């Protein structure tokens, strides 16, 4: 049996996933983000209403099916809609803090063409912030996304744009009128998007250099005075945070729920090629109300974790390792119970310990110690048991300590880097 196309097992790259998880946890702690987890499976209507029935994801990429009760269910293609549903259902909007911040990570599913750093099952980490629209809230959110990359040792460039929520219908109409004479020369996807999702044409990679797109009206041209002031204030906050950015007039993101500021983080193309976006997000001030909650603003972002793994490898950043402190060499089956007791005590003290479960030659077991890259080897055989001692050997220096078998406190201190 082989795994399904677009799915994958995590084993060789587990250290990279662990590094990303550690970075997420560090930023979640420093930004005081509350953990939230939602089901992988939701009602299909949640995503149709939340993401927009005419978006590319909903039209072409969801895993949707009817269950035995004839209910239409969908494997979640992204995290925001489920978090908003949980936020409303649990009445989390009633919490006393004025800015309510949550983070999540987990598997998502999209039926798309597998490619570098992009799979049909993928992992996403996201942050969602519920609060009255504020440029400083958005700047703080963007800072969290940048901080995750900083923890990982990656450098990315921030691109920003501002969509108009008040004049979006007028802008869509103007964009469609401009593109209509050129429709036949646009790619097939753009021709499909023209009717219901024309903004997505702006960030099409295939038609990026098309004259019609280069000369098209831009979202920034349709901002109200209030929206312009908001976007200018956001840029001032980012400068105060010393986060470099570029305003990208073509940036719109791919989901219908965005209502204002949108942004992406891009690593160098030498790392990921043209598909170099590792994170993106923006404001979605209407989504909470659309899904049945109060009129409450929101902003968020998400990382594609597989894209980050590819980027970390390309940047030659080492994965997180889980070093082995000690390997207990059992030289005879008669000492197995004592070895098990020793291992249990040291593990309870916070040490990473493995042991031999089959007696074998010392040479063979030292080879295992080397293969596992254990910091120390403990030699335990009938002679050690008779004397009530155990030999601890530091592999790098060759230094050996003869210790009482019951003196697990000294053993722990040695394994944690202390002196004997």
Backbone torsions as a table, in degrees:
resi	resn	phi	psi	omega
1	UNK	NA	136.3	177.9
2	UNK	-116.3	155.6	178.7
3	UNK	-67.4	157.4	-179.0
4	UNK	-70.6	153.1	177.6
5	UNK	-58.5	133.4	179.0
6	UNK	84.3	-3.2	175.9
7	UNK	-105.2	164.9	-176.7
8	UNK	-156.5	157.6	175.4
9	UNK	-101.1	146.4	178.3
10	UNK	-107.4	111.9	174.8
11	UNK	-144.6	-64.1	-178.7
12	UNK	-62.4	-32.1	-177.5
13	UNK	-97.3	13.0	-175.4
14	UNK	-57.8	-33.8	179.9
15	UNK	-65.3	-31.5	177.0
16	UNK	-71.4	-40.8	176.5
17	UNK	-63.1	-37.4	178.6
18	UNK	-65.9	-39.3	178.6
19	UNK	-63.7	-42.5	179.3
20	UNK	-65.3	-43.1	178.3
21	UNK	-60.4	-41.6	179.5
22	UNK	-64.3	-39.9	178.1
23	UNK	-64.8	-42.0	178.1
24	UNK	-61.1	-45.7	-178.7
25	UNK	-63.3	-39.2	-179.9
26	UNK	-63.5	-44.9	-179.8
27	UNK	-71.0	-37.8	176.8
28	UNK	-59.5	-39.2	178.6
29	UNK	-68.3	-49.2	-174.9
30	UNK	-68.5	-29.4	178.4
31	UNK	-95.8	2.9	178.5
32	UNK	53.4	54.7	178.1
33	UNK	-91.7	134.6	178.4
34	UNK	-84.2	139.3	178.7
35	UNK	-75.0	136.9	173.7
36	UNK	-139.0	137.7	178.2
37	UNK	-128.1	134.7	179.5
38	UNK	-123.0	160.6	-178.3
39	UNK	-64.6	151.5	174.9
40	UNK	-69.4	-30.6	-176.3
41	UNK	-107.8	128.9	179.3
42	UNK	-136.4	166.9	172.5
43	UNK	-60.5	135.6	179.9
44	UNK	-58.6	-32.0	-177.9
45	UNK	-61.8	-30.5	178.7
46	UNK	-58.0	-45.6	-177.3
47	UNK	-77.9	-32.8	176.7
48	UNK	-63.9	-43.0	-179.6
49	UNK	-76.6	-38.4	-174.5
50	UNK	-77.6	-44.0	-174.3
51	UNK	-95.2	-22.3	-177.3
52	UNK	102.9	122.0	-175.7
53	UNK	-63.9	-20.6	-176.3
54	UNK	-100.4	4.8	177.0
55	UNK	-71.5	157.7	179.8
56	UNK	-59.1	-38.4	-178.0
57	UNK	-60.6	-49.0	-176.9
58	UNK	-71.1	-40.6	-176.4
59	UNK	-69.3	-34.9	-168.4
60	UNK	-125.3	-17.4	-162.1
61	UNK	-122.4	-3.5	-176.6
62	UNK	-84.1	148.3	169.5
63	UNK	-90.7	97.9	-175.2
64	UNK	-121.3	138.1	-178.5
65	UNK	-155.6	163.2	174.8
66	UNK	-95.6	135.7	176.9
67	UNK	-86.3	-172.2	-175.3
68	UNK	-67.6	-18.8	176.9
69	UNK	-95.3	14.0	178.7
70	UNK	63.6	25.5	174.6
71	UNK	-89.3	137.7	177.9
72	UNK	-82.5	118.9	-177.9
73	UNK	-120.7	153.3	-178.5
74	UNK	-136.1	133.7	169.3
75	UNK	-69.4	129.2	-170.1
76	UNK	-57.7	127.2	177.1
77	UNK	-90.4	-11.0	178.2
78	UNK	-162.0	173.0	-171.2
79	UNK	-99.4	-22.9	-170.0
80	UNK	-63.7	-46.6	-175.6
81	UNK	-60.1	-42.0	179.2
82	UNK	-65.6	-39.1	178.3
83	UNK	-65.1	-41.9	178.4
84	UNK	-64.6	-40.8	176.6
85	UNK	-59.1	-45.8	179.0
86	UNK	-65.8	-38.7	178.7
87	UNK	-59.2	-41.8	179.7
88	UNK	-74.1	-47.6	-173.8
89	UNK	-62.6	-38.2	-179.5
90	UNK	-90.2	3.7	-179.6
91	UNK	55.0	40.5	179.0
92	UNK	-67.3	-17.0	176.6
93	UNK	-65.5	-16.0	179.6
94	UNK	-82.6	-5.2	177.5
95	UNK	-59.2	149.0	-172.9
96	UNK	-71.7	-27.1	-175.6
97	UNK	-67.6	138.6	-176.8
98	UNK	-69.9	-29.0	177.0
99	UNK	-116.2	116.3	-175.7
100	UNK	-106.5	118.6	-169.8
101	UNK	-122.0	131.8	-178.1
102	UNK	-134.5	153.5	172.8
103	UNK	-135.7	156.4	-179.2
104	UNK	-148.5	162.9	166.3
105	UNK	-154.7	153.3	-179.5
106	UNK	161.6	179.2	-177.0
107	UNK	-76.7	142.7	174.5
108	UNK	-126.5	166.6	-173.5
109	UNK	-139.9	126.6	174.5
110	UNK	-140.8	134.0	178.7
111	UNK	-87.3	85.8	179.9
112	UNK	-132.4	172.9	-177.9
113	UNK	-71.8	119.4	178.8
114	UNK	-63.1	138.4	178.5
115	UNK	-154.0	-175.8	-174.8
116	UNK	-56.2	117.6	178.0
117	UNK	72.5	11.9	-177.4
118	UNK	-137.5	123.9	-175.1
119	UNK	-132.9	172.3	179.0
120	UNK	-79.6	-33.0	162.5
121	UNK	-107.2	127.1	-179.9
122	UNK	-141.3	167.9	-179.0
123	UNK	-112.7	140.2	-176.9
124	UNK	-131.5	139.6	171.2
125	UNK	-115.1	134.9	-178.2
126	UNK	-141.9	159.4	174.6
127	UNK	-127.6	133.8	177.6
128	UNK	-125.9	130.8	-178.5
129	UNK	-123.4	126.8	-178.1
130	UNK	-111.5	116.5	-177.8
131	UNK	-171.0	164.5	173.6
132	UNK	-58.1	139.3	-177.4
133	UNK	-53.7	128.7	-177.4
134	UNK	-153.7	131.2	176.9
135	UNK	-59.5	-33.8	-179.5
136	UNK	-71.0	-34.3	174.6
137	UNK	-62.7	-43.8	178.7
138	UNK	-63.7	-41.3	179.4
139	UNK	-64.0	-40.3	178.5
140	UNK	-65.1	-39.2	177.3
141	UNK	-62.9	-46.9	179.5
142	UNK	-61.8	-38.6	177.3
143	UNK	-58.7	-39.5	178.4
144	UNK	-61.8	-41.8	-179.5
145	UNK	-65.9	-40.8	178.5
146	UNK	-66.7	-37.0	-178.7
147	UNK	-63.1	-35.1	178.2
148	UNK	-61.7	-45.1	178.6
149	UNK	-65.4	-37.7	178.4
150	UNK	-62.3	-40.3	177.2
151	UNK	-60.9	-33.5	-178.4
152	UNK	-84.3	-11.2	-177.4
153	UNK	84.4	16.0	179.0
154	UNK	-99.9	145.5	174.9
155	UNK	-111.1	132.0	178.6
156	UNK	-135.7	156.4	178.3
157	UNK	-104.4	136.9	-179.0
158	UNK	-90.2	128.7	172.0
159	UNK	-116.0	137.2	-175.0
160	UNK	-124.8	154.3	166.8
161	UNK	-154.3	166.8	178.3
162	UNK	-129.5	122.4	175.7
163	UNK	-95.0	146.6	178.3
164	UNK	-89.3	125.4	175.5
165	UNK	-87.0	-32.1	-176.3
166	UNK	-75.7	-32.2	-176.6
167	UNK	-118.4	25.1	-178.8
168	UNK	-59.2	-44.3	178.6
169	UNK	-59.0	-41.0	179.5
170	UNK	-65.1	-40.4	-179.7
171	UNK	-66.9	-43.8	178.3
172	UNK	-58.2	-42.7	-179.6
173	UNK	-63.7	-42.1	179.8
174	UNK	-67.2	-39.9	179.7
175	UNK	-65.5	-43.3	179.4
176	UNK	-64.8	-39.8	178.5
177	UNK	-62.9	-38.0	179.2
178	UNK	-69.4	-39.2	-174.1
179	UNK	-82.7	-21.7	-173.1
180	UNK	-53.1	-45.1	-179.2
181	UNK	-66.7	-17.5	-175.8
182	UNK	-107.0	6.2	-169.9
183	UNK	-58.7	-41.1	-176.5
184	UNK	-65.4	-22.0	-178.5
185	UNK	-94.0	-1.2	177.0
186	UNK	-87.1	162.1	-178.6
187	UNK	-66.4	165.3	-175.9
188	UNK	-60.3	-40.4	179.2
189	UNK	-63.4	-41.9	-179.9
190	UNK	-66.4	-35.0	177.0
191	UNK	-64.6	-35.5	177.2
192	UNK	-71.7	-40.6	-178.3
193	UNK	-67.8	-24.9	-172.5
194	UNK	-53.3	-41.8	-173.7
195	UNK	-70.2	-45.7	-169.5
196	UNK	-119.7	-20.2	-175.0
197	UNK	-138.7	56.2	-171.4
198	UNK	-64.9	-26.8	-179.0
199	UNK	-60.8	-30.2	-178.8
200	UNK	-65.1	-19.7	179.1
201	UNK	-64.9	-29.6	-175.6
202	UNK	-61.8	-35.1	-177.7
203	UNK	-105.9	24.3	175.8
204	UNK	-65.9	128.7	180.0
205	UNK	-74.9	-30.6	-177.8
206	UNK	-70.7	-44.6	-175.5
207	UNK	-99.1	19.0	-173.9
208	UNK	-56.4	-35.0	-177.4
209	UNK	-96.8	4.3	-179.9
210	UNK	-62.7	136.6	-178.2
211	UNK	-56.6	-37.8	-178.5
212	UNK	-62.5	-36.5	179.0
213	UNK	-77.0	-37.4	-179.7
214	UNK	-63.4	-32.5	-177.1
215	UNK	-102.6	7.7	-175.9
216	UNK	-71.3	151.8	172.2
217	UNK	-61.4	145.9	-174.4
218	UNK	-111.5	152.9	180.0
219	UNK	-54.8	-36.3	-178.1
220	UNK	-64.1	-22.7	179.4
221	UNK	-72.5	-14.5	-173.7
222	UNK	-114.6	16.7	177.9
223	UNK	-75.8	143.9	171.2
224	UNK	-74.6	168.4	177.7
225	UNK	-59.1	-39.2	180.0
226	UNK	-65.9	-41.9	179.5
227	UNK	-67.7	-37.6	176.6
228	UNK	-62.7	-44.2	179.0
229	UNK	-62.6	-39.4	178.4
230	UNK	-61.0	-48.2	-177.2
231	UNK	-65.7	-38.1	177.3
232	UNK	-65.3	-39.7	178.8
233	UNK	-65.3	-40.1	177.6
234	UNK	-59.4	-44.9	-180.0
235	UNK	-62.8	-38.3	177.4
236	UNK	-63.1	-41.1	179.4
237	UNK	-64.2	-40.5	180.0
238	UNK	-65.7	-37.3	176.2
239	UNK	-64.5	-38.9	177.8
240	UNK	-63.5	-34.3	177.7
241	UNK	-81.8	-1.8	-179.1
242	UNK	58.2	42.4	174.9
243	UNK	-105.7	107.6	179.9
244	UNK	-64.5	148.7	-179.8
245	UNK	-154.0	163.7	173.2
246	UNK	-129.2	137.8	173.1
247	UNK	-83.3	120.4	-179.3
248	UNK	-110.6	104.8	-176.0
249	UNK	-62.4	-20.6	-176.7
250	UNK	-92.1	-5.4	-176.0
251	UNK	-76.5	122.0	179.7
252	UNK	-131.5	-17.2	-173.5
253	UNK	67.2	166.4	-166.5
254	UNK	-102.4	3.2	-174.0
255	UNK	-117.2	147.1	-174.1
256	UNK	-67.7	-21.3	-169.9
257	UNK	-77.6	-7.7	-179.7
258	UNK	-69.6	134.7	-172.9
259	UNK	-126.3	-4.0	-176.6
260	UNK	-158.1	-120.7	179.2
261	UNK	-59.3	135.1	171.9
262	UNK	-131.7	151.0	-179.3
263	UNK	-151.8	159.4	173.7
264	UNK	-139.7	150.3	171.7
265	UNK	-110.0	127.1	-176.4
266	UNK	-122.7	131.2	173.0
267	UNK	-86.6	171.1	-179.5
268	UNK	-59.3	139.3	-179.5
269	UNK	-62.1	-23.0	177.1
270	UNK	-64.8	-20.7	-179.2
271	UNK	-89.4	-48.2	-174.7
272	UNK	-120.0	1.2	-177.3
273	UNK	77.3	-158.4	-176.6
274	UNK	-66.6	-30.6	178.0
275	UNK	-86.0	67.3	-169.9
276	UNK	-105.1	12.8	176.3
277	UNK	-78.7	125.5	179.5
278	UNK	-108.9	-14.8	179.3
279	UNK	-154.8	154.8	177.5
280	UNK	-163.3	159.5	178.5
281	UNK	179.3	-160.7	-179.3
282	UNK	159.6	-169.9	-179.7
283	UNK	-86.0	144.7	174.5
284	UNK	-141.3	71.9	-169.2
285	UNK	-73.2	-11.6	-178.7
286	UNK	-101.5	-10.8	-168.6
287	UNK	-68.3	-39.3	-179.6
288	UNK	-60.3	-46.1	-180.0
289	UNK	-68.6	-39.1	179.5
290	UNK	-58.8	-36.0	-177.9
291	UNK	-91.4	11.9	171.4
292	UNK	103.8	7.9	179.6
293	UNK	-99.8	-171.8	178.9
294	UNK	-72.6	167.8	176.9
295	UNK	-76.5	92.5	-174.9
296	UNK	-135.2	128.7	-179.2
297	UNK	-68.5	159.9	179.6
298	UNK	-155.0	154.5	177.3
299	UNK	-149.2	153.2	-177.1
300	UNK	-169.2	175.7	174.9
301	UNK	-151.8	165.7	176.7
302	UNK	-144.0	146.4	172.8
303	UNK	-106.8	141.4	166.3
304	UNK	-88.9	111.6	-171.2
305	UNK	-68.4	-36.0	177.8
306	UNK	-63.0	-36.6	176.4
307	UNK	-63.4	-38.0	177.9
308	UNK	-65.4	-38.9	178.5
309	UNK	-60.6	-46.8	178.8
310	UNK	-60.6	-42.5	-179.2
311	UNK	-65.0	-41.3	178.9
312	UNK	-62.7	-41.6	178.5
313	UNK	-64.6	-47.2	-177.3
314	UNK	-63.7	-33.3	179.0
315	UNK	-83.5	1.9	178.9
316	UNK	57.7	40.3	174.6
317	UNK	-92.6	128.8	-173.5
318	UNK	-69.8	145.4	175.9
319	UNK	-73.0	164.3	175.0
320	UNK	-74.9	131.1	179.7
321	UNK	-110.5	156.4	177.4
322	UNK	-116.5	87.7	-172.0
323	UNK	-65.5	148.1	177.4
324	UNK	-92.4	121.4	-179.0
325	UNK	-74.9	-41.1	-169.7
326	UNK	-149.8	138.3	170.0
327	UNK	-118.0	120.5	-179.9
328	UNK	-89.9	117.0	-178.7
329	UNK	-90.0	113.5	178.8
330	UNK	-92.9	111.0	-175.1
331	UNK	-87.0	-11.2	179.5
332	UNK	-157.3	144.5	-177.4
333	UNK	-60.7	-22.0	-177.6
334	UNK	-67.7	-17.9	-178.8
335	UNK	-103.8	8.9	-175.8
336	UNK	-59.0	-45.2	-178.0
337	UNK	-61.9	-39.2	178.7
338	UNK	-67.4	-37.7	176.7
339	UNK	-63.6	-42.8	178.4
340	UNK	-61.1	-41.4	179.0
341	UNK	-65.0	-41.6	178.8
342	UNK	-63.4	-46.5	179.8
343	UNK	-60.4	-43.7	179.2
344	UNK	-59.3	-45.6	-177.6
345	UNK	-63.8	-42.4	-178.7
346	UNK	-71.1	-36.1	176.0
347	UNK	-64.2	-40.5	178.0
348	UNK	-63.0	-25.8	178.8
349	UNK	-85.3	3.6	175.1
350	UNK	94.0	14.6	179.3
351	UNK	-93.7	148.6	175.5
352	UNK	-92.1	113.6	-170.3
353	UNK	-134.8	138.0	169.3
354	UNK	-126.0	164.1	178.9
355	UNK	-142.8	160.3	173.7
356	UNK	-79.1	133.0	177.4
357	UNK	-105.0	3.8	177.5
358	UNK	-137.7	124.4	179.4
359	UNK	-65.2	143.2	179.3
360	UNK	-159.5	179.5	-178.4
361	UNK	-64.4	152.5	178.4
362	UNK	-62.3	-38.0	179.9
363	UNK	-60.9	-44.1	-179.3
364	UNK	-64.8	-40.3	-177.9
365	UNK	-73.0	-33.8	174.8
366	UNK	-64.9	-32.3	175.8
367	UNK	-63.4	-39.3	176.9
368	UNK	-64.4	-41.2	177.7
369	UNK	-56.5	-44.1	-179.8
370	UNK	-66.0	-43.8	-179.5
371	UNK	-62.1	-36.2	-179.3
372	UNK	-84.7	-7.4	-179.8
373	UNK	56.3	42.6	177.7
374	UNK	-72.4	141.4	179.3
375	UNK	-68.7	-39.0	-178.5
376	UNK	-130.7	153.7	169.5
377	UNK	-119.4	137.9	175.0
378	UNK	-111.6	127.3	-177.5
379	UNK	-101.7	120.1	-176.7
380	UNK	-134.9	113.4	178.5
381	UNK	-140.7	-173.6	-179.3
382	UNK	-57.0	-38.2	-179.8
383	UNK	-65.9	-42.4	178.5
384	UNK	-64.7	-40.5	-179.7
385	UNK	-64.3	-41.0	-179.5
386	UNK	-63.5	-34.8	-179.2
387	UNK	-92.3	-3.6	-179.7
388	UNK	68.3	29.5	-177.3
389	UNK	-127.7	169.0	174.2
390	UNK	-145.3	142.9	179.9
391	UNK	-97.8	122.7	175.0
392	UNK	-100.9	124.5	180.0
393	UNK	-120.1	124.9	176.4
394	UNK	-80.8	119.2	-170.5
395	UNK	-67.9	-37.5	-176.3
396	UNK	-70.5	-41.3	-175.9
397	UNK	-99.6	-21.0	-176.0
398	UNK	83.3	0.2	179.3
399	UNK	-66.4	134.8	-179.1
400	UNK	-120.0	143.7	176.8
401	UNK	-123.6	131.4	175.2
402	UNK	-98.6	113.4	-172.3
403	UNK	-122.0	153.4	173.5
404	UNK	-65.7	137.6	-176.4
405	UNK	-60.1	-27.0	-178.3
406	UNK	-90.6	-5.4	-174.4
407	UNK	-87.8	65.3	-177.6
408	UNK	-71.2	-20.6	178.0
409	UNK	-64.8	-45.1	178.3
410	UNK	-67.3	-40.6	177.5
411	UNK	-57.8	-45.7	-179.7
412	UNK	-61.5	-43.3	179.7
413	UNK	-61.8	-39.8	177.7
414	UNK	-64.7	-45.5	-177.5
415	UNK	-67.2	-26.0	178.6
416	UNK	-90.0	9.2	174.3
417	UNK	99.2	7.2	179.4
418	UNK	-90.0	175.8	178.1
419	UNK	-83.9	157.9	177.4
420	UNK	-69.6	NA	NA
